Amino acid sequence: MKKPRKALIPAAGLGTRFLPITQSIPKEMLPLVDRPILLYIIEEAIDAGLEDIIIIQGRNKEEIINFFDSNYELEDRLEKSGKLQELKILQKIRNKANIISIRQQEAKGLGHAVHMGKPVIGDEAFCVLLGDELMIGSPNPTKELVDHYEQHQKPVVSLMEVPEDQVHLYGIAEFQERLDDLTVKIERMVEKPEPGEVRSNLALPGRYLFENDIFELIENTKPGRNGEVQLTDAMQALCKKTDLYGRSIQCTRHDTGNKLGYLKACVYVALEHPEVGDEFRAFLKNLEV
Ligand code: G1P
């Protein structure tokens, strides 16, 4: 039985919704209290049993790679000054997974970014986790996709219901058949549909599990919305060719790629933070605005 071992995280977007900070700091490296968003995404992949983490990055994204490298000077200083707890945190991050970085020279769309992983993925099944979609709580949606794949050996993607007035912001899936409360068989996919173009409000929140035939489908996908090669368009071809399943997520999802979503995620993480959570909660309660 085939078991996915690799995760691909596209993190090459320009972060235009978050300028000016994203001029020099990748949006995936923005902090949720003291840890970058990307670390949460990587932990989700590792907790789902994935071992190799392939990060597709663009220009100005060196911080991402530096974060998983060792900083000898800092670590030496921490060791000599007895700050062993801090040292352990840094070493743990480094040892978390095999991080493989691929540079995407031009931002040509999500489909193109995923295709950059082809030489490293080989003929294995793999997961895609979008670098600005934060999933908090359980069950871990990537683990759910992996478990589903182990049972059915077919591609499967996460889905979530969105209000009608937000349908145009997402890739949307129409289903052919509902298999149970959480699972559907997908019939059609449309990237950011126009009003009335789809009869569904099931959106893609950025977690996917594919076999390597997706690469050929991406190669045959013409630029779509915004003139970019859309992963959703390749998935439309995929569901014509094979069974493509959708699984509704059950955890909390935050789109940290926009300002409000990021702020909400910060509050959510801060309230649960072991060091500052209680005081922050009290602060919010007493806040007079
Ligand atoms: C991308 C995908 C879209 C998906 C969304 C989730 O769009 O193209 O299908 O629903 O991520 O965040 P973007 O938000 O990058 O425009």
Residues whose N, C-alpha, C, O or C-beta is under 5 A from the ligand:
A	BS01	G1P	L110 L169 Y170 G171 L204 P205 G206 T232
